[in-house]
Amino acid sequence: MQTSDPGPTQGPEESGSADPYRTGTRAPGTEVTGTDGTEDGTGDGTAARETAADETGAAAEEVAELARRRLAAESGDTEAMSVLGAMLLRRGDLDGAEPHLRAATAAGDRAAANNLGVLLQQRGYPEEAAGWWRIAAVAGSAPAAHALGRHHRERGDEPAAEYWLRQSAEQGHVLGAYALADLLEHRADTDAERWMRVAAERGHREAAYRLARAVDRRSAPDQAAEGAAPSAAAEQWYRQAAARGHRRAALHLGAILEKRGELKEAGRWYLTSAKDGEARAACALGFLLRDAGDTESAAVWWLRAAQDGDGNAANALGALHAERGETQTAERWYRAAMNAGDVNGAYNLALLCAEQGRTPQAEQWYRSAAYAGHREAANALAVLLLQGGDTAGAEPWFSKAAEAGSVDAAFNLGILYAGRGLERDALRWYEQAAAAGHSEAALQVGMARLRAGDERAAERHLRCAAGGGSAEGAYRL
């Protein structure tokens, strides 16, 4: 009977590898950006920008600008009141901002009305804030329409939310376009992607990321069928989002580039993402470094990722320490991987226990991984049960593993059926394993074909066996 080598390289669904203690896959997620919705208030009062925007100029220049605006506001300049209120609001000085914003609002400044809504929202008066946003939105403020739309959505009033978000989006407000797309996507409205694209084209990084994910999902069946890389459109949007600091977009972009063999650029994007706190990027960077021969640097990044809860990285650290003979440390990291939800951790811990002769513990962890869907663990559990004389218990696990695609389990089922004299059933499983490149299974199929007098088919399978290193296959040829 055969068991596979430890830890598949693409998670529990991939067959065993010749590289001991190899580890699982890397997969990304989402993040959400936002704004507090303040409006600039300069000029005709229609320009909008995010409070979180980077400050320009030196602190001294800002202080001077505040002083100039304050003097103008004290002389009754409405625009100066509005701008001064916005500046103080961005600095977090709500008490200083409120009187200026109220004075400008009383004079009819719509930007001040929007920003007064922002201030009241921050103070914990959402209904009063919505009243001022409505006044500003009716006057044509796109940021206020966006804020009012979000206010209604948070309260479950989707028709009102859609109305105001659409008003904002149609005025060219990027956050309004993104929020509208998010609302429509939640309702499975086909118009969602159009607005997501509008927001992405105007520089919204989360919109670009989500658009890339949507394109990826749509093209996934073709990719699976043809083994193709993600589409150029998806890559374009990942690249745009990553360039704007979206760490998970950088992770996806790195994965695309790695798959294409552009390892240097992939490493740069993984590094960017990892430095921004994406644990899976740190893990992926570790694999790149390991494959380049820099195991020590790989371990540094795996450690960083594992400490952030990445089970794949913890499993990789376990494998590294196991290869060095540091079994106690390896076991600790395998357990950490299990606790983080990585099924390879249970499988590799079982392998470690089996090597140490701790058969009951090995069975426990094989069983745990097998129940979680790890096909090589199911095969290994069946082998363990068979070695203990439990043929009835072993067979269903062999079947489960083989049906999930385990080549070794298919071969083992062939041996099991052959031992019972069920040659036809044995041949079916040998053929399945042989078709996947199992040289010993190819030998068995070749021998069966010889016995049946089909020399041409026998030769073909014996050549496969010999090519896979089977001495008997070469002899039979």
N, C-alpha and C positions, 0 to 999 in steps of 0.2 A: 504494500500500500504506500501511497505517496502523500505527503503533505507539501503545501506550497512554502516558498520562502516568506519571511515575515513582511507584513505591512505593505499593502499595495500603494503605488505612487499616486493613484487618483482616487483615494478613498475606498470605502468598502466594496465598491462595485467593480473594482479592477482586479484582474487575476494576479497571482503572486509574481514577484520579480526575482531575478537571480541575485539581486543586491540585497543582502540581509538587512532587516530592520528598516526598510524604507517606509516613507511616511506619506500622508494624505494630501488632499487638494487645497487650492486656494480659491476662495469665493468672496465677492464684495457685496455691499449693501447700499444704503441711502443715507443722506443727511438733509436737513432742511435749513434754508437760510431765511432771513426775515429782516424787517426794518421797523423802526418806531414811527415812521411816516411823517416826520417833520417836513415842512415846506419852506423854501428859501425866503420868499417874501420880497425879493428885490425886483426892480424894474416894474412891470405891470402886475407883479405878484403871482404869476402863473408858473414860474420855474419850480421844479421839485427836485429834492435830493434826499438821500438817506442820512439820518442822524449819525449812523456809524461810519460815514465816509471819512477817509483820512483827512486830517487837518493839513492845510497848506500854509506855508510860511512859518516863520519863527514865532515863538511865544510872545516876543516883544511886539511884533507886528500885530498880533491878535489883540494884545492889550491896547495898543494904539487905536486899532479899529473900533474896539468897544468904547473907548473914550470918545471918539468922533461921533459914533452913533448915539451915544448917551446925550451929548451936547445937542445934536440935532433933534433927538426925541423930546428933550426938555423944552425945545423951542416950538414944539407942536407938529413936527414932521411925522406924518403917519407912516410913511415907508420906513423911516428910521426906527420908529417904535416897533414895527413888525420885525425888522431885521434884528434889532437889539434883543427882542424877546426870543427870537429863534436861536440867536447865538448863546444866550444864557441858558435856554432849554437844553441845547446840545452839551453845555458844560455841566448840566445837572443841577443848575441853580433855579429850582422851580419857584421859590419865593421871589427871586429877583425877576424872573421872566414873566410871571402871571400879570402884574399890573400893566406892563408894556403891551402884552398881547391883548388884554381886555380893552385897553385904550385904542389900539389899532383896530380891533374888531368893531368897536363902537363907531369908528370912523369909516367902516365898510371895507376893510382890508380882508380879502378872502384867505390869503395865506395865513394871516394871524388867526382867523377863525379855525382853520385846520390845525394849526399848532396849539391853539388853546385846547382843542379836543385831545391832542396828544398829551398835553400836560395834565388834563383832568383824568385821562385814562391812567396815567402813571400815578396819580394821586388816589386812584381807586374809585372814581366816579364815572363808570362806563356809560350810563344812560345820559348824563349831562354832556359827556364827550361826544356821544352820537348826535346830540342835538346840534352842536357846533359843527360837526362834520357834515351834517345834512345842509346846514346853511352854506358852508363853503362849497359843497359838491353841487348844489343847485346853482351857485354862482360860477361853476365851471372848473372847480379845483379837482384835478385828476387824483392827487394823493388823498384828498378827503373822500372821494368816491371809493377809492381802494380801501381806506380805513373803515368806511361805513359798510362796505360789502363784507369785510372780514367780521365786523361787529355782528351783522345779521347772521352770518354763517355760524358763528360760535353759539348763537342762540337757536339754531336749528331752522331759521327762516330762509330756506334756500332760494325761493323765488325772489325775495328782496335782495339777497346776497348776489344772485346772478345779475339782477338789474344794475346794481351799483358797480359791481366789478366790470361788467361789460361797458358801462359808461367810462370807467377809468381806462380800461384796455383800449377802447376805441379812440381815446385821446392820446394814445401813445405811451401810457405809463407802464413801464416794464413790470413792476410789481403787480399791477392790476392784471396784466396779461397772464402772468404766472399764476396768480390766485384764481383767475377765471378758468385757466386750463386745469388746475388742480380740482376745482369744483366739478367741472364737466367730466373729467376723468373718473371721479368718484361715482358719477352717474352713468358711466360707460357711454358717454355722448361722443360720437365720432368727431365732433368739432374740437375736442380737447387737444388733439395733436397739433391742429393748426395754430391754436393760441400758445401752446408750449413752444412751437417753432418760432413764433413771433417773439416771445420772451427770450428764447435762446439767441436769436439773431441780434437782439439788442443787448446781449452781454450777460444775461442772467445765468449764472453757472449751474445752479440746481436744475433749471429748465433744460440746459444743454445736457446735463447728466441723465435726466429722466428721458429726454428724447432719445439719447443713445441707447438706453436700456430698452425703450419701446421698439426701436429699430432692431436691436439684438433679438428680442423675443419673437418678433415677426419673422426674422430670417433664420431662427433656430432650427426648424425642421430641415431646411435646405442645407444648413451647415452640417447637421448630423448625417444627412444622407450622402453628402459629397465630401465630408471631412474638410470643408472649407473654413477659412478664417472669417471672423466677423466682417460685416460689410464695410465698405469704405465710408459710407454715410455714418455708421455707428462710430467708427474710429475718429472721424472728423469731429463729431460732437463730444466724444470723450476727450479728445485733444483740447478742444476749446474750453471745456469745463476744467480740465486739469491745469491748463495755463492760467486760469483764474483762481487756482488754489483749492479746487475740489479734490480732497484727498482720495476719495473712492474712485473718482474718474481716473486719477493718476494710477491707481491700482489696476483698474481695468485696462488702461492704455499699456501699462507695463506688461500685463499678461498677453495682450495682442502682439506686442513687439517680441516678447519671448517666444511665443508660438511661431512667429515668422523667422526666428533666428537672429533678430537684431538685439543681441544680448546687452550690448553696451548702453544703448538708449533705454532698453527695458530696465536695466539696473538704475539708471538715473531717475526714472519715474518712480520705481519702487522706493528709492532712497528719499525722494521728495515726499511721497505719501507716508513713508515710515516716520520721517522726522515730524510730520504733522500729526502723528499719533495713531496711524492706521496699523493695527497689529498684524493684519494679514499681509500687508506690504512688507513689514519687517520680516515675517516668516518667509515670504517669497524671495526676498533679497538674500536671506540665509541660504536658500536652496541654490540660488545662482552662484553665490560665493563658494559653497561646497562643491558644486560641479566644476568650478574653476580651480579647485584644489586648495582654496583658502578656508580650511575647516575652522580655524580659530576665530576668524572674523564672522563666519557663519554662526558659530555658537553664540557670539555676542548679540547678534540680531535675533536669533531664536530665543535667547534668554529674555531679551526685551519684550518680544511678542508673547512669550509664555507668561511673563509676569503681568501682562495686560489681558490674560485670559484666553489666549489662542491655543486651543488643544492640539492643533497640528504642529505648532512649534514645540510644545511640551513633548509630544511624541517624538519629534526629530531629536530633541535633546536626549530623550531616553535611549533612542537608537545609537546616538553618538557615544554615550557613556557605556552602553552594552558592548559596542565594538571595542572599546578600550578595556573591557573587563571590569568596569566599575558597576557591578550589578546592583548594589544597594541604591546608588544614585539613579541608575537607569529605572529601577522599580519606582522610585519616588516620582520621577517625571512621567512614567507611564500612568501612574495613578492620577497625577495632575491632569494628564490628557483625558482620562476617563471622566474626571470630575467636570471637565470643560465640554464634555459631550462628544469627544472624538473616539469613535468605536475602535480605531486602530490601536489606541492605548490598551484596551482590554485584550485585543488579539496579541499584541506584542508582549504584554505581561504574561499571558498564557504560555507563549513560546519560551519566555525566560524561565518560568516555573517548570516547564517540561524539561528544559535543558538541565535544571538543577535537581531533577528527580522529584519535584513536588507535584506529584500527579493529581491529588485531589484539588489543589489550588489551580493547576493548569486546566482541569476539566471545568471548574467553576468559571474561569475567565473566558475559556473557549465558548462555553454555553452562553455567557452574557453577551459576547460579541455576536454569536450566531443568532440569538434571538433578536438582536438589533439589525440583522440583515447582512452581516459580514460573511460572504460565501466561503472564503478560505478558512474562516474560523469554524464554519459548519463542517467543512471537509475534515479539518484537523480533529474536531470533536468526534466525528464518526470513526476516524482512525483510532483515536484513543479508546473509544467504546469497543471497537472490534478487537483491539489488543487485549482488552479486559474480558473478552468472551461474550460481549453483549451484541451479537449480530443483529438481533431484532431492533435494538436501540440505534445501531449504527446506520442501518439502511435508509430510514427516512431522512437522516441528516445528509447522507451522500446524495440522495435524490434532490433534496432542497438546494444543495450547493451546486450540483450539476445543472439543474434547471435554471439556476441563476447565472450560469456561465462559467463555473469553475472547471477548468480543463482537467485538473488532477482528480476531482471528484468523479467526472465522467469516466476516466480511466479506472478509478477504483471501483466504480459500479460495474464496469466490465469484468474486472477480476472477480467481484462478488458473484455475479451471475454465472460466470464460467465455472466457478467452483461448485455451483449447484447443478451444473450440466445444462443450463439454459443458454445454449450457444447463440440462438437468434437474438435474445435480449442483450447478451454480452457484446455481440458484434455491433449492435446499434449504438451502444455507448462508446465502444472502441472507435467506431467511425466518427462519432462526434468529437472525441478527443483528438483523433488523427487529423481531422479537418482543421483543428485549431493549432496544429503543429506539434503535437505530442509524439515524439519519436517511438516510444515503446508501444503506444497505441497503434501507430502506423505499422509496426512490426507484427502485432497481433492480427491486424486486418489483412496484411500481406500473407501471413501464414494461413488464415482462413480462406483467402482467395486461392491459394495454392491447393489446399485440400479440396476446394470446389472445382478445380481444373481451370480456373480463369487466370491464365498465366500473365496476360497483359495487365490486368488490374493488380495482380500480385506484384509484378515488377514495379509498377508505379509506386505502390505503398512501401515496398522494400527499399526503393531508392530514397524515399522520404525518410525512412527510418535510418538508413545508412548516413544520409546527409545530416541527420540530427545527432549522429555519434553512436548509433547502435552497431556494435561489433557483429552481433548475430545477423542484423539486417544486411550488413556488407557481405557476410559469409554466405547467406542464402542467395544473394544475387549471383 
